[in-house]
Amino acid sequence: MKKGIKKICYYLVTGLITLVFLIPLWMVFINAFKVKQEARFFGLSLPGVWTWENFEIVFEQGGVLRAFFNSLIVSAGSVLIVLSVSCLAAYAISRSKRKWARNAYYLFLCGLVIPVAFIPTFLILDTLNLFNTYIGLILVSATYGLPMSIFLYAGFIKSIPRELDEAAIQDGCSPLQLVFRVIFPLMKPITVTLFIFNFIGCWNDIQVPLYFSNTEKWNLPLTVYNFYGTYGSSWNLIFADIVLTVAPLLILYLFCQKYIISGMTAGAVKG
């Protein structure tokens, strides 16, 4: 009897928590198809008249297409750098028994808690002529994802037997071939997890493009910020802009969600 009550309580609490997340998403989605007068009430009911005109206005006046490609270029570029660099760094740290490896590991972990120094970063980008460039935005965004990626990769690599490295070296593999042809394919779950987390983090970031670029390099979340300033009374247009911003991430998550749990638990290895 007690087990049944506990199970009922569990499902009730889980259902309430789920509603806390789903209700705002439903409100944003459903109001994106309403007219201006109906959307300003933030209702949860279906639209009286479904309209696609909101999305047409956002595309024409919100610069969504340009911002989409800005987000895609910066997110994809930073994720590529993060995965390749963190994989190499984590392998060197995990396999080395020297003191520098342990110190480097702790140094990267400091990046999880130390805040970003925006003024020095701005001065460096300006000195190197990387301000308001894709390369500058990609490099700065990549530094955000390196600490967590190295932490999870290192934990996963420690669970891979060293005998596998020795066998690959005896077969004639170079160090890079060993990492990318032997070790890296074994880390598919954690790699997909880090890809999703870093891609979403870079896609949703507003600080890097806001501080280190002009409006022509702004990403999709900043179009919502800009659109709200221009159309503060037109919530139907703002909701439509939010839907266009979130839709690529939802699609990405739906295709890759099965790897997230396995990837997170794979990196949780005691070192």
C-alpha positions, -999 to 999 in steps of 0.1 A, spaced: 0 0 0 28 24 9 46 16 -23 15 25 -43 11 58 -25 48 66 -31 44 58 -68 13 80 -70 32 109 -53 61 104 -76 40 107 -107 21 137 -93 53 155 -85 69 146 -119 37 157 -137 37 191 -119 74 197 -127 67 187 -163 39 212 -165 61 240 -152 83 235 -182 57 227 -208 31 254 -201 55 284 -210 66 265 -242 29 259 -251 21 296 -244 49 308 -266 41 284 -295 4 290 -295 6 328 -293 30 329 -322 0 320 -345 -24 346 -330 -32 381 -341 -18 410 -321 -50 417 -301 -53 381 -291 -17 374 -282 -14 403 -258 -35 383 -232 -9 355 -231 -36 329 -232 -32 292 -235 -62 286 -257 -59 278 -294 -60 308 -318 -93 320 -330 -77 324 -365 -44 307 -373 -20 331 -390 14 327 -406 18 364 -412 37 368 -379 66 346 -392 66 365 -425 70 398 -408 98 384 -385 117 371 -416 113 404 -435 120 429 -407 138 409 -379 169 398 -399 162 362 -388 179 346 -418 211 365 -414 211 358 -377 204 321 -383 236 318 -404 255 338 -378 244 314 -351 252 284 -372 287 295 -382 298 305 -347 282 275 -330 295 249 -355 330 265 -356 333 267 -318 320 231 -313 345 218 -338 373 235 -319 361 224 -285 357 187 -294 390 184 -312 411 204 -287 394 190 -256 398 154 -268 436 158 -274 440 177 -241 420 152 -221 439 123 -236 473 138 -227 461 147 -192 445 112 -185 474 91 -198 503 112 -184 515 104 -148 536 136 -145 528 165 -123 521 189 -151 492 168 -163 475 170 -129 482 208 -126 468 213 -162 437 194 -152 430 216 -122 438 247 -143 411 238 -168 387 230 -140 392 266 -127 375 277 -160 342 263 -147 341 288 -119 362 318 -129 340 345 -146 349 359 -181 370 390 -181 352 410 -209 374 441 -210 408 422 -214 391 399 -240 378 429 -259 413 446 -259 429 414 -271 404 409 -299 408 446 -309 446 444 -309 445 412 -331 419 428 -354 394 400 -345 367 422 -332 334 418 -351 348 388 -370 335 352 -371 370 339 -361 370 361 -330 335 351 -319 343 314 -326 375 315 -305 359 333 -276 329 310 -276 352 279 -278 369 289 -245 335 286 -227 331 249 -236 367 237 -231 367 232 -192 336 211 -190 345 191 -222 380 183 -209 365 173 -175 341 148 -191 365 135 -217 392 129 -192 368 110 -170 358 88 -199 393 82 -212 404 70 -178 379 41 -181 396 30 -214 423 3 -208 459 14 -215 464 -19 -232 444 -6 -261 469 22 -266 498 -2 -265 482 -25 -291 476 5 -314 512 17 -311 525 -18 -318 504 -18 -350 521 14 -361 497 41 -351 510 76 -346 499 96 -316 472 115 -336 460 83 -353 458 67 -319 436 94 -306 413 100 -335 411 65 -350 412 43 -319 401 64 -288 378 89 -303 354 64 -319 349 48 -285 337 81 -271 306 85 -293 281 89 -264 301 116 -245 310 133 -278 274 136 -289 265 149 -254 293 175 -255 283 185 -290 247 191 -279 256 210 -247 283 232 -264 261 239 -295 231 249 -274 253 270 -251 269 288 -280 235 292 -298 218 307 -268 247 329 -257 241 367 -260 271 380 -242 298 371 -267 281 386 -298 267 415 -278 301 426 -265 324 415 -293 305 422 -325 282 447 -342 246 441 -352 255 423 -385 271 395 -365 243 391 -340 228 356 -334 192 346 -332 187 352 -295 198 387 -299 172 392 -326 146 385 -299 162 412 -278 163 436 -307 128 427 -318 114 433 -284 129 468 -283 112 476 -316 79 457 -313 74 457 -275 36 459 -279 34 432 -306 37 400 -286 26 379 -315 57 389 -334 80 384 -304 66 349 -298 71 341 -335 107 352 -332 112 331 -301 97 300 -319 121 305 -348 150 308 -324 142 277 -303 130 254 -332 165 243 -344 176 234 -308 144 213 -303 150 195 -335 187 188 -326 177 176 -291 150 153 -304 175 135 -327 203 133 -302 185 129 -268 193 92 -264 230 100 -261 227 126 -234 222 104 -203 247 77 -214 272 104 -222 269 122 -189 272 89 -169 301 78 -190 321 108 -180 314 104 -143 344 81 -136 364 84 -105 399 96 -114 
